[in-house]
Amino acid sequence: MVSKPHGGRLINRILSGEKRERIREEAKEIKVLEIPLDIGVDVENIAYGVFSPLEGFMTSDDYFSVLHNMRLNNDLPWTIPIT
C-alpha cells in the first residue's frame, strides 16, 4: 500500500519524450552555470516530487508563511523553507 503524497498529488517535473529531447538540444546553446550541491539536491527533490506539493522553489509569500505559521500560503502544513 502506497501512502498519498502530501497535499494529495504527487508532483512530477521530469521531462520525457519529444519535449525532453527538444530541451536537451536547446541546452547545448546555453552557458553552463555551476550551482552548489545543496541547491542541486533541492532541484532534484522538486523534480521527483519529494517536496510535493511544491512545483518549484517557494514564492516569498509561501516562504514567510512557512517561517511564521509553519504552513504554505494555501494553509497546507509545511515546516521547512525550500528556497
Contacts in CASP RR format, 6 or more apart in sequence:
PFRMAT RR
TARGET T0000
AUTHOR 0000-0000-0000
METHOD contacts of the structure
MODEL  1
MVSKPHGGRLINRILSGEKRERIREEAKEIKVLEIPLDIGVDVENIAYGV
FSPLEGFMTSDDYFSVLHNMRLNNDLPWTIPIT
5 11 0 8 1.000
5 49 0 8 1.000
5 52 0 8 1.000
5 53 0 8 1.000
6 52 0 8 1.000
6 53 0 8 1.000
6 76 0 8 1.000
6 78 0 8 1.000
7 52 0 8 1.000
7 53 0 8 1.000
7 76 0 8 1.000
8 52 0 8 1.000
8 53 0 8 1.000
9 52 0 8 1.000
9 53 0 8 1.000
10 49 0 8 1.000
10 52 0 8 1.000
11 46 0 8 1.000
11 49 0 8 1.000
11 51 0 8 1.000
11 52 0 8 1.000
11 53 0 8 1.000
11 54 0 8 1.000
11 55 0 8 1.000
12 47 0 8 1.000
12 48 0 8 1.000
12 49 0 8 1.000
13 46 0 8 1.000
13 47 0 8 1.000
13 48 0 8 1.000
13 49 0 8 1.000
13 55 0 8 1.000
13 56 0 8 1.000
14 47 0 8 1.000
14 48 0 8 1.000
15 23 0 8 1.000
35 43 0 8 1.000
42 51 0 8 1.000
42 57 0 8 1.000
42 82 0 8 1.000
44 50 0 8 1.000
45 51 0 8 1.000
46 54 0 8 1.000
46 55 0 8 1.000
46 56 0 8 1.000
46 57 0 8 1.000
46 82 0 8 1.000
51 82 0 8 1.000
53 72 0 8 1.000
53 76 0 8 1.000
54 82 0 8 1.000
56 82 0 8 1.000
57 82 0 8 1.000
57 83 0 8 1.000
58 66 0 8 1.000
58 72 0 8 1.000
58 81 0 8 1.000
58 82 0 8 1.000
58 83 0 8 1.000
59 73 0 8 1.000
61 73 0 8 1.000
62 72 0 8 1.000
62 73 0 8 1.000
62 78 0 8 1.000
63 81 0 8 1.000
63 83 0 8 1.000
65 71 0 8 1.000
65 72 0 8 1.000
65 73 0 8 1.000
66 72 0 8 1.000
66 78 0 8 1.000
66 79 0 8 1.000
66 80 0 8 1.000
66 81 0 8 1.000
67 81 0 8 1.000
70 77 0 8 1.000
70 78 0 8 1.000
70 79 0 8 1.000
71 77 0 8 1.000
71 78 0 8 1.000
72 78 0 8 1.000
END
